[in-house]
């Protein structure tokens, strides 16, 4: 027996009462699509009041929340090969600062950013551990602190010339969301708002992000199903859950 419409609706409503970046309210037709196995994709307004737009992807899976969470949080797996990233600061257990640069094809200029990321412990507490969220938000002017890391060769495939020529994004925020369902499955979501400025129209970037949501979420689900139970086992570097506690390794 799979999840019901009422259970999915309740999980999303509970998240939106306590989440840092709320998800769009879904219609009954959109929830029906989720239960039929579709990824529901939505463009709405960014929740920071910047006037930017946001791309949101939501899915329902029969896989447990923890497997989906580890699949998107395990640092062994690269999400996007064109994005070069380095964690430049960590406050245990799960607050960090990340530098990222997206290596764009000519004639477009590369973009880079520094974001603060964290796990929403208050959400986990308010929902008795059912809902986890991993948000990030832009640290304005933060790219300056990454220069020494780039000079030292710490950022993969990124040179000082690339850093000097890149444009800092004026908007960069979003979150991974994973919600437990009573049947053992989960609701999994990704939302991101990025205003890139310069010579790339915002709508073009937004449509690109929206077009990749299916592949991104399906890829995380496939890895959670086929790889995580044999990969995230005793001895693996700990992945911290949305409640600030280590996720228990497999087998279970």
Backbone torsions as a table, in degrees:
resi	resn	phi	psi	omega
1	UNK	NA	126.1	-179.2
2	UNK	-89.1	-178.8	178.2
3	UNK	-66.0	153.1	178.4
4	UNK	-101.0	165.2	177.1
5	UNK	-59.7	-42.7	-178.9
6	UNK	-62.0	-38.2	-179.5
7	UNK	-68.7	-41.4	178.2
8	UNK	-65.4	-45.4	178.9
9	UNK	-59.8	-41.7	-178.8
10	UNK	-66.2	-41.1	179.6
11	UNK	-63.1	-43.5	179.8
12	UNK	-67.8	-40.0	178.7
13	UNK	-65.5	-40.7	178.4
14	UNK	-63.0	-43.1	177.5
15	UNK	-59.7	-45.8	-175.8
16	UNK	-68.5	-17.3	174.5
17	UNK	-74.0	-25.0	-171.5
18	UNK	-130.1	-9.9	-175.7
19	UNK	-68.7	153.6	178.3
20	UNK	-72.6	-51.1	175.4
21	UNK	-110.9	104.1	-175.5
22	UNK	-61.4	149.5	173.3
23	UNK	-91.3	153.7	177.5
24	UNK	-61.8	144.5	173.6
25	UNK	-68.9	134.7	-177.8
26	UNK	-100.9	144.1	174.1
27	UNK	-77.5	168.4	177.4
28	UNK	-62.9	-33.4	178.1
29	UNK	-67.3	-39.7	178.4
30	UNK	-67.5	-38.9	177.2
31	UNK	-66.6	-35.2	176.1
32	UNK	-62.5	-38.1	176.9
33	UNK	-64.6	-40.7	176.5
34	UNK	-57.8	-47.2	-177.7
35	UNK	-69.1	-21.3	175.8
36	UNK	-84.0	-3.5	176.7
37	UNK	102.2	4.7	-180.0
38	UNK	-82.3	155.0	166.0
39	UNK	-91.3	120.4	178.0
40	UNK	-88.2	125.1	-177.2
41	UNK	-117.3	133.9	-174.6
42	UNK	-137.0	140.5	168.5
43	UNK	-107.9	123.8	177.3
44	UNK	-139.0	-169.6	-178.4
45	UNK	-85.3	137.5	178.1
46	UNK	-59.1	140.7	-174.3
47	UNK	-79.2	6.2	-178.2
48	UNK	-96.8	1.5	179.4
49	UNK	76.5	12.0	-177.4
50	UNK	-78.9	-13.4	-175.2
51	UNK	87.1	-3.2	176.4
52	UNK	-75.2	166.2	176.5
53	UNK	-102.5	162.6	-176.5
54	UNK	-131.1	141.8	173.6
55	UNK	-103.0	133.5	-177.2
56	UNK	-128.8	133.1	173.2
57	UNK	-125.6	132.4	-177.9
58	UNK	-132.6	138.7	177.0
59	UNK	-141.1	159.5	170.3
60	UNK	-114.7	133.3	-179.5
61	UNK	-131.4	154.6	176.2
62	UNK	-79.4	-5.4	-178.8
63	UNK	-80.5	150.0	-179.6
64	UNK	-68.1	152.8	179.8
65	UNK	-52.9	-43.8	-175.8
66	UNK	-62.2	-39.7	-180.0
67	UNK	-65.2	-42.1	178.5
68	UNK	-65.9	-39.3	-179.6
69	UNK	-63.8	-49.2	-179.9
70	UNK	-62.3	-38.2	-178.9
71	UNK	-60.5	-34.5	-179.5
72	UNK	-93.7	-14.9	-175.6
73	UNK	-105.6	-18.8	-178.3
74	UNK	-64.9	121.0	-175.6
75	UNK	-70.8	-6.3	175.8
76	UNK	-71.3	-17.3	-173.6
77	UNK	-110.4	130.6	179.5
78	UNK	-89.4	126.6	-179.2
79	UNK	-77.3	-42.5	-175.0
80	UNK	-145.9	115.9	-174.4
81	UNK	-69.0	-15.7	178.7
82	UNK	-86.9	-8.3	178.3
83	UNK	-102.4	121.8	-179.8
84	UNK	-102.7	123.0	-170.4
85	UNK	-129.5	154.3	173.7
86	UNK	-148.7	131.0	172.0
87	UNK	-78.5	117.5	-174.6
88	UNK	-103.1	-7.2	177.6
89	UNK	-159.5	144.0	178.4
90	UNK	-140.2	127.3	172.0
91	UNK	-111.5	104.9	-176.2
92	UNK	-57.0	146.5	4.9
93	UNK	-89.6	-19.5	-166.4
94	UNK	-153.9	26.9	171.4
95	UNK	-107.9	130.5	-174.3
96	UNK	-146.2	163.8	173.2
97	UNK	-121.2	128.5	-176.7
98	UNK	-121.2	138.2	168.7
99	UNK	-99.5	139.2	176.6
100	UNK	-139.7	145.6	174.3
101	UNK	-134.4	128.5	175.7
102	UNK	-99.3	122.6	-176.1
103	UNK	-87.6	99.5	-174.1
104	UNK	-94.0	148.9	177.7
105	UNK	-70.7	150.9	174.8
106	UNK	-61.5	146.1	10.5
107	UNK	-92.7	12.4	-176.7
108	UNK	-78.5	146.8	178.9
109	UNK	-87.7	137.5	178.2
110	UNK	-58.8	152.9	175.4
111	UNK	-117.8	148.3	174.2
112	UNK	-144.9	167.6	-171.6
113	UNK	-163.9	164.4	166.3
114	UNK	-129.0	129.9	-179.7
115	UNK	-125.5	147.2	168.2
116	UNK	-90.1	133.8	179.2
117	UNK	-126.6	150.6	-178.6
118	UNK	-160.9	169.3	171.3
119	UNK	-104.4	138.3	-174.5
120	UNK	-83.9	85.0	-177.5
121	UNK	-63.9	-34.3	-178.9
122	UNK	-63.8	-37.6	176.5
123	UNK	-62.7	-49.1	-179.0
124	UNK	-58.5	-43.0	-179.9
125	UNK	-64.9	-44.0	-176.5
126	UNK	-67.6	-23.3	-178.1
127	UNK	-107.0	16.9	-178.8
128	UNK	54.4	36.7	174.5
129	UNK	84.2	1.3	-176.6
130	UNK	-74.9	-30.8	-173.2
131	UNK	-117.0	130.6	177.6
132	UNK	-122.2	143.0	178.7
133	UNK	-141.1	137.2	177.9
134	UNK	-122.5	86.7	-177.0
135	UNK	-87.7	164.4	169.6
136	UNK	-143.7	154.0	176.4
137	UNK	-146.5	153.4	-175.1
138	UNK	-65.7	141.4	170.7
139	UNK	-104.7	94.2	-173.0
140	UNK	-56.1	133.7	-178.4
141	UNK	74.1	5.5	-173.6
142	UNK	-70.1	-18.8	-176.1
143	UNK	-62.5	-23.6	-179.5
144	UNK	-59.7	-35.8	-178.0
145	UNK	-73.2	-12.1	179.9
146	UNK	-89.1	-11.1	-174.8
147	UNK	-56.4	-46.8	-177.0
148	UNK	-63.6	-33.7	178.3
149	UNK	-67.2	-40.0	178.7
150	UNK	-66.6	-45.0	179.2
151	UNK	-58.2	-35.7	-178.2
152	UNK	-82.5	0.3	178.8
153	UNK	76.9	21.2	-176.6
154	UNK	-80.8	-23.8	-178.5
155	UNK	-92.1	119.2	-175.2
156	UNK	-56.2	133.8	171.8
157	UNK	57.7	29.6	-177.6
158	UNK	-130.4	125.9	-180.0
159	UNK	-103.4	165.2	177.7
160	UNK	-61.8	-36.0	177.7
161	UNK	-61.2	-41.5	177.2
162	UNK	-62.1	-43.5	178.8
163	UNK	-60.8	-44.4	-177.0
164	UNK	-66.3	-32.7	-175.5
165	UNK	-92.0	-12.8	-177.1
166	UNK	-74.4	155.6	177.2
167	UNK	-102.4	133.0	178.1
168	UNK	-77.3	131.0	180.0
169	UNK	-70.4	133.6	179.3
170	UNK	-80.2	-16.8	175.9
171	UNK	-136.9	131.5	176.3
172	UNK	-160.2	105.8	179.6
173	UNK	-153.4	163.4	177.5
174	UNK	164.2	-166.0	-178.6
175	UNK	-168.8	152.3	162.6
176	UNK	-96.4	140.0	-178.2
177	UNK	-132.3	133.3	178.3
178	UNK	-138.3	122.6	-173.6
179	UNK	-123.3	130.2	177.3
180	UNK	-71.7	142.1	172.6
181	UNK	-114.2	153.4	-175.5
182	UNK	-60.2	-26.3	-177.6
183	UNK	-83.1	2.4	-179.1
184	UNK	97.8	-10.2	175.5
185	UNK	-86.7	-163.5	-176.5
186	UNK	-156.3	158.8	166.2
187	UNK	-97.5	132.9	-179.4
188	UNK	-129.4	136.0	-175.1
189	UNK	-143.8	154.3	174.2
190	UNK	-135.1	135.1	174.0
191	UNK	-139.2	141.7	-176.5
192	UNK	-151.2	137.1	172.8
193	UNK	-123.8	122.2	-179.8
194	UNK	-136.2	115.3	172.6
195	UNK	-101.3	116.2	-168.8
196	UNK	-93.7	-21.2	179.2
197	UNK	61.4	-174.8	177.5
198	UNK	68.4	-138.0	-170.0
199	UNK	-94.4	17.1	177.2
200	UNK	-119.1	117.9	177.4
201	UNK	-60.0	137.7	-178.8
202	UNK	-58.3	-40.0	-178.0
203	UNK	-62.7	-35.3	179.1
204	UNK	-64.3	-45.5	179.3
205	UNK	-65.5	-40.6	-179.0
206	UNK	-63.1	-43.8	179.0
207	UNK	-65.5	-34.3	176.7
208	UNK	-63.9	-47.0	179.3
209	UNK	-60.0	-44.9	-179.6
210	UNK	-60.4	-39.8	-177.6
211	UNK	-67.8	-21.5	-178.6
212	UNK	-94.9	-4.0	-174.6
213	UNK	-62.7	-41.5	178.7
214	UNK	-56.8	-51.1	-177.0
215	UNK	-64.1	-39.7	-179.3
216	UNK	-63.3	-51.0	-176.9
217	UNK	-70.7	-39.2	177.9
218	UNK	-65.6	-35.6	178.3
219	UNK	-65.3	-40.6	177.3
220	UNK	-64.9	-41.6	178.5
221	UNK	-64.0	-43.5	-179.2
222	UNK	-63.1	-41.3	178.5
223	UNK	-67.4	-39.0	178.8
224	UNK	-62.6	-33.4	-178.1
225	UNK	-80.1	-45.2	-169.4
226	UNK	-96.4	-27.2	-169.1
227	UNK	-114.3	-44.6	-170.6
228	UNK	-58.7	-43.6	-178.2
229	UNK	-61.0	-25.9	177.7
230	UNK	-100.9	-12.4	-178.0
231	UNK	-96.2	-45.7	-176.9
232	UNK	-91.6	81.2	-175.9
233	UNK	-124.3	177.8	-179.6
234	UNK	-52.2	133.6	-178.4
235	UNK	99.2	-17.3	177.2
236	UNK	-70.7	147.4	173.1
237	UNK	-55.2	134.2	-174.3
238	UNK	-64.2	135.0	168.2
239	UNK	-101.0	129.5	-177.7
240	UNK	-87.8	131.1	178.9
241	UNK	-78.0	175.1	-178.7
242	UNK	-66.1	-12.0	178.1
243	UNK	-95.4	3.1	-179.8
244	UNK	85.5	2.9	-179.1
245	UNK	-107.8	151.6	177.7
246	UNK	-60.7	138.6	174.1
247	UNK	-75.0	130.7	-178.8
248	UNK	-64.2	131.1	-179.4
249	UNK	-73.7	166.2	173.9
250	UNK	-87.9	162.1	-1.9
251	UNK	-76.0	157.8	-178.6
252	UNK	-120.5	NA	NA
